[in-house]
Amino acid sequence: MQTLKKYLKRYFVDAMGAMALGLFASLLIGTIFGTVGKYINGANISNEFLKSFAEIFNVVASYAKAATGMAIGVAIAYKLGAHPLVVFSCAAVGAMSNAMGAIINDGTIVKWAATAKAGEGIFYAAGPAGAFFAVIIACEIGMLVSKKTKVDILVTPVVTLVVGFVASFLLCPLVSYVMYYLGIFIVAATEWQPLLMGIVISVVVGIILTLPISSAAICAMIFSASALEVATLNGDAEYFLLAGGAAVAGCCAQMVGFAVSSFRENKWGGIISQGLGTSMLQMGNIVKNPRIWLPPTLAAAITGPLSTVVFKLKCQGVAAGMGTCGMVGPLGVIDQMSVDGQMKDPMMWIGLVLVCIVLPAVLSLLFSEIMRKLGWIKKDDMLLGE
């Protein structure tokens, strides 16, 4: 049992957490730069200096997004304690496995592919999910030969890259197939019951964000560009993006909720560390008293359906699992819902502020105060350590 726990932590806590950092340093930062550039361009600013900044932001965004697979590969290998040559080789493994996938036609895998030709069907890249598995396999086997021979500079990269390619070739089509049907299920369920799915997605993704696993990595897999493409071709993009908006609502509820409901213990430092950092800081306290998790979770159950049914907030990709960490979740909604670089509908802005900031704060504080009165939450139950 101890061995199983060790490997579960190594691969599904440490590696997935590192994967989220890789995504943050590439795709997510690229999205932020792209959003800023889009808004400067959309504002029709005549100032040439600001226009040049917009162009710089757009260029940085394009290169950062293009490096997503490489960043994932390096991040995972580094976290697994790989030697330098293995780490550097995993950059290439991450790039290839992030790009590989399958051509899917009428729900059936036609063939393995790195791209799709016209008329062949939908090319569905394995994306971050494929990179996650392929990099782990390549890294672990690469470490078996690393520094074992006098020609390590040749042997280690060759073994790591070949194993990475084989793993990508075998696994990425299967990962694509699973993610394809997962996306279809989420879309169908959201279309059928937007209110219920708003609750389910918001609560589940929010809980995952607070747990020591990566909601950002999971959302990057589920709400990927390939999944959006499939939903668009099926005429269901609206519901796919609404599900992503519910995920944002759940993550914001956890972060803002814990920050506000624990204010009497943690003051302004807690607001910043949890509201702009991560609610994962409360995991130690949750283990001691699980009831402290109820206020933000109940808030998520309310803001999620408000997002899907009332305000119809939309998001995709890694931003759906980031919440208010660096305000990435709200920025992802703004990026997705912008028209010509501007989010012009006032109701969208009202919904964004209410769902992501105001309601999580008010509802979580209300629920936590009731629980304090009932004696379910006691003084210092949510106190963060130094």
C-alpha positions in Angstrom: 0.0 0.0 0.0 2.8 2.4 0.8 4.4 1.7 -2.6 1.1 2.4 -4.3 0.7 5.7 -2.4 4.3 6.6 -3.3 3.7 6.2 -7.0 0.3 7.8 -7.0 1.9 10.9 -5.4 4.8 10.8 -7.8 2.7 10.7 -10.9 -0.7 12.1 -10.1 0.3 14.8 -7.6 3.9 15.8 -8.3 4.0 15.2 -12.1 0.6 16.7 -12.6 1.4 19.7 -10.5 4.6 20.2 -12.5 2.6 19.9 -15.7 0.4 22.7 -14.5 3.5 24.9 -14.0 4.6 24.1 -17.5 1.2 25.0 -18.8 1.3 28.2 -16.8 4.7 29.2 -18.1 3.7 28.7 -21.7 0.0 28.4 -22.8 -1.4 30.3 -19.9 1.0 33.2 -20.0 0.6 33.2 -23.7 -3.1 33.6 -23.3 -2.6 36.5 -20.9 -0.3 38.3 -23.3 -2.6 37.6 -26.2 -5.6 39.0 -24.3 -3.7 42.2 -23.5 -2.6 42.5 -27.1 -6.1 41.9 -28.4 -7.5 44.6 -26.1 -4.9 47.2 -27.1 -5.7 46.5 -30.8 -9.4 46.4 -30.2 -9.4 49.8 -28.5 -8.2 51.4 -31.8 -5.5 53.4 -30.0 -3.7 55.7 -32.3 -0.6 55.9 -30.2 2.2 54.1 -32.1 4.1 53.3 -28.9 1.1 51.4 -27.5 0.5 49.7 -30.8 4.1 48.4 -30.8 3.5 47.0 -27.4 0.4 45.2 -28.7 2.5 43.7 -31.5 5.1 42.5 -29.0 2.5 41.0 -26.8 1.0 39.1 -29.7 4.4 37.8 -30.8 5.2 36.6 -27.3 1.8 35.0 -27.0 2.3 33.0 -30.3 5.7 31.7 -29.3 4.7 30.9 -25.7 1.6 28.9 -26.9 3.8 27.1 -29.4 6.1 26.0 -26.6 3.4 24.3 -24.6 4.5 20.7 -25.2 8.1 21.5 -24.6 7.3 23.3 -21.3 5.2 20.3 -20.1 8.0 17.9 -20.9 10.7 19.9 -19.1 8.5 20.6 -16.1 7.5 16.9 -15.6 11.0 15.6 -16.1 12.4 18.2 -13.7 9.9 17.4 -11.0 10.6 13.6 -11.3 14.2 14.4 -10.5 15.6 13.5 -14.0 19.2 14.1 -15.0 19.9 17.0 -17.3 20.1 15.1 -20.6 16.8 13.4 -19.8 15.2 16.7 -18.9 16.3 18.3 -22.2 15.3 15.3 -24.3 11.8 15.4 -22.6 11.3 18.8 -24.2 11.2 17.1 -27.6 9.1 14.3 -26.2 6.6 16.8 -24.8 6.4 18.6 -28.1 5.7 15.5 -30.2 3.2 13.9 -27.8 1.3 17.2 -27.3 0.9 17.4 -31.1 0.2 13.8 -31.9 -3.2 12.2 -31.9 -5.7 10.6 -34.2 -8.0 11.3 -37.1 -11.5 10.5 -35.9 -14.4 10.1 -38.3 -17.9 9.5 -37.1 -16.6 8.5 -33.6 -14.1 6.0 -35.0 -10.3 6.3 -35.1 -9.3 6.3 -38.8 -5.5 6.4 -38.2 -2.7 7.8 -36.0 -1.6 11.2 -37.2 0.2 14.4 -36.4 -2.1 16.5 -38.7 -5.2 15.8 -40.8 -5.6 16.2 -44.5 -8.7 17.7 -46.0 -11.6 15.3 -46.0 -10.0 12.7 -43.8 -12.0 13.5 -40.7 -11.4 15.5 -37.5 -7.8 15.6 -36.3 -7.9 15.3 -32.5 -4.6 16.1 -30.8 -3.8 14.2 -27.5 -2.6 17.6 -26.2 -1.5 17.9 -22.6 -3.1 14.6 -21.7 -0.9 12.7 -24.2 2.2 14.7 -23.2 1.6 13.8 -19.5 1.7 10.0 -20.1 4.4 10.0 -22.8 6.8 12.2 -20.9 6.5 10.2 -17.7 7.3 6.9 -19.6 10.2 8.5 -21.6 11.6 10.1 -18.5 11.5 7.0 -16.3 13.1 4.7 -19.0 15.6 7.4 -19.9 16.7 7.5 -16.3 17.4 3.8 -16.4 20.3 4.4 -18.9 21.3 7.9 -17.9 24.9 8.1 -16.7 25.3 4.4 -17.1 27.7 4.5 -20.1 30.7 6.4 -21.3 28.8 7.7 -24.3 25.9 9.0 -22.2 25.6 12.1 -24.3 24.4 9.9 -27.2 22.7 7.0 -25.4 20.5 9.0 -23.0 18.9 11.3 -25.6 18.5 8.5 -28.1 16.7 6.2 -25.6 14.6 9.0 -24.2 13.5 10.2 -27.6 12.8 6.7 -29.1 10.8 5.6 -26.1 9.0 9.0 -26.1 8.1 8.5 -29.8 6.9 4.9 -29.3 4.9 5.9 -26.2 3.3 8.8 -28.2 2.6 6.6 -31.2 0.9 4.0 -29.0 -0.9 6.1 -26.4 -1.8 9.4 -28.1 -4.5 8.0 -30.4 -6.1 6.2 -27.4 -5.9 9.4 -25.3 -7.4 11.4 -28.1 -10.3 8.9 -28.4 -11.0 9.0 -24.6 -10.8 12.8 -24.6 -13.0 13.0 -27.7 -15.8 11.1 -26.0 -15.4 12.9 -22.7 -15.8 16.2 -24.5 -18.9 14.9 -26.3 -20.4 13.7 -23.0 -19.8 17.0 -21.2 -21.4 18.9 -24.2 -24.4 16.6 -24.3 -24.9 16.7 -20.5 -24.6 20.5 -20.5 -27.0 20.9 -23.3 -29.5 18.5 -21.7 -29.3 20.0 -18.2 -27.3 23.3 -18.1 -28.5 24.0 -14.5 -27.5 20.6 -13.1 -24.3 20.4 -15.0 -23.4 23.9 -13.9 -23.6 22.7 -10.3 -21.7 19.4 -11.0 -18.9 21.0 -13.0 -18.5 23.9 -10.7 -18.4 21.8 -7.5 -16.2 19.0 -8.9 -13.6 21.3 -10.6 -13.5 23.6 -7.6 -12.8 20.7 -5.3 -10.1 19.4 -7.6 -8.5 22.9 -7.5 -8.2 22.7 -3.6 -7.0 19.2 -3.6 -3.2 18.6 -4.2 -3.8 17.8 -7.8 -3.9 20.2 -10.7 -7.3 21.5 -11.9 -5.5 23.6 -14.5 -3.9 20.5 -16.0 -7.2 18.6 -16.0 -9.1 21.5 -17.6 -6.3 21.9 -20.2 -7.0 18.2 -21.2 -10.8 18.4 -21.1 -11.4 21.9 -22.6 -8.6 21.6 -25.2 -8.6 23.3 -28.6 -9.2 20.0 -30.3 -12.3 19.4 -28.1 -13.6 22.9 -29.0 -13.0 22.1 -32.7 -15.1 18.9 -32.4 -17.9 20.8 -30.5 -17.8 23.5 -33.2 -18.1 21.0 -36.0 -21.0 19.3 -34.2 -22.7 22.7 -33.6 -22.3 22.4 -29.8 -19.5 24.9 -29.1 -21.9 27.0 -27.0 -22.5 24.3 -24.5 -18.8 23.2 -24.4 -17.7 26.8 -23.6 -20.5 27.1 -21.0 -19.1 24.0 -19.2 -15.7 25.8 -19.2 -17.4 28.9 -17.7 -18.9 26.7 -14.9 -15.4 25.4 -14.2 -14.1 28.9 -13.8 -17.0 29.7 -11.4 -16.1 26.7 -9.2 -12.4 27.5 -9.0 -13.1 31.1 -8.2 -15.6 30.1 -5.5 -13.0 28.0 -3.7 -10.2 30.6 -3.8 -12.3 33.7 -3.0 -14.4 31.7 -0.6 -11.6 30.5 1.5 -9.9 33.9 1.4 -12.9 35.7 2.7 -14.3 33.1 5.1 -10.9 32.8 6.8 -10.3 36.6 7.0 -10.6 36.8 10.8 -7.7 34.2 11.1 -5.5 35.2 8.2 -6.3 38.9 7.5 -5.1 40.5 4.3 -2.2 38.1 3.9 -4.7 35.3 3.6 -6.7 37.3 1.0 -3.7 37.6 -1.2 -2.2 34.1 -0.7 -5.6 32.3 -1.2 -7.5 34.7 -3.3 -4.7 35.3 -5.8 -2.6 32.2 -5.0 -4.3 28.9 -4.2 -6.9 27.5 -1.9 -4.7 24.4 -1.6 -3.1 26.1 1.3 -6.2 25.1 3.4 -5.7 21.3 2.7 -4.0 20.7 6.1 -6.9 22.4 7.9 -9.5 20.5 5.8 -8.0 17.2 7.0 -8.4 18.4 10.6 -12.0 19.7 10.1 -13.6 18.9 6.7 -16.5 21.1 7.5 -14.5 24.2 6.6 -14.7 23.1 3.0 -18.5 23.4 2.9 -18.9 27.3 2.6 -16.9 27.7 -0.7 -18.3 24.4 -2.1 -21.9 25.5 -1.4 -21.0 28.8 -3.0 -19.7 27.0 -6.1 -23.0 25.0 -6.3 -24.8 28.4 -6.6 -22.4 30.3 -8.8 -22.0 27.4 -11.3 -25.6 27.3 -12.6 -25.7 31.1 -12.5 -22.8 31.0 -14.9 -24.3 28.5 -17.3 -28.0 29.5 -17.2 -28.1 33.3 -16.3 -24.9 35.0 -17.4 -23.7 32.3 -19.8 -20.0 32.8 -19.1 -17.7 30.9 -21.5 -14.1 29.7 -21.2 -11.8 27.0 -22.6 -8.4 25.5 -22.0 -6.2 25.8 -18.9 -7.8 29.1 -17.8 -10.9 27.2 -16.9 -9.1 25.5 -14.0 -7.1 28.5 -12.7 -9.8 30.5 -10.8 -8.5 33.8 -9.5 -4.9 32.7 -9.4 -3.3 35.7 -11.0 -6.9 36.5 -12.2 -6.3 34.0 -15.0 -9.8 32.5 -14.9 -11.6 35.8 -15.4 -9.1 36.8 -18.0 -9.8 33.5 -19.8 -13.5 34.4 -19.8 -12.8 37.9 -21.2 -10.6 36.4 -23.9 -13.2 33.9 -24.9 -16.2 36.3 -24.9 -14.4 39.3 -26.5 -15.6 40.5 -29.9 -13.1 42.5 -31.9 -10.9 42.7 -28.8 -13.7 44.0 -26.5 -16.2 42.4 -24.2 -19.0 44.8 -25.1 -22.1 43.4 -23.3 -22.5 45.0 -19.9 -24.3 42.0 -18.6 -21.2 39.9 -19.3 -19.1 42.2 -17.1 -21.7 42.2 -14.4 -21.9 38.4 -14.5 -18.1 38.0 -14.5 -17.7 40.2 -11.4 -20.7 38.6 -9.6 -19.8 35.0 -10.4 -16.0 35.2 -10.0 -15.7 37.7 -7.1 -18.7 39.1 -5.3 -21.0 36.1 -4.9 -18.2 33.7 -3.8 -17.1 36.2 -1.2 -20.6 37.0 0.1 -22.0 33.4 0.1 -18.9 31.8 1.6 -18.8 34.4 4.4 -22.5 33.9 5.0 -22.2 30.1 5.2 -19.1 30.1 7.3 -20.6 32.5 9.8 -23.6 30.3 10.2 -21.3 27.3 10.7 -19.3 29.3 13.3 -22.6 30.0 15.1 -23.5 26.3 15.0 -20.0 25.4 16.4 -19.1 23.5 13.2 -16.2 25.9 12.5 -14.2 27.1 15.5 -11.6 29.8 16.0 -8.4 29.2 14.1 -9.8 26.2 12.2 -8.8 28.0 9.0 -5.6 29.6 10.3 -2.7 29.2 7.8 0.7 28.2 9.1 3.7 30.5 8.8 
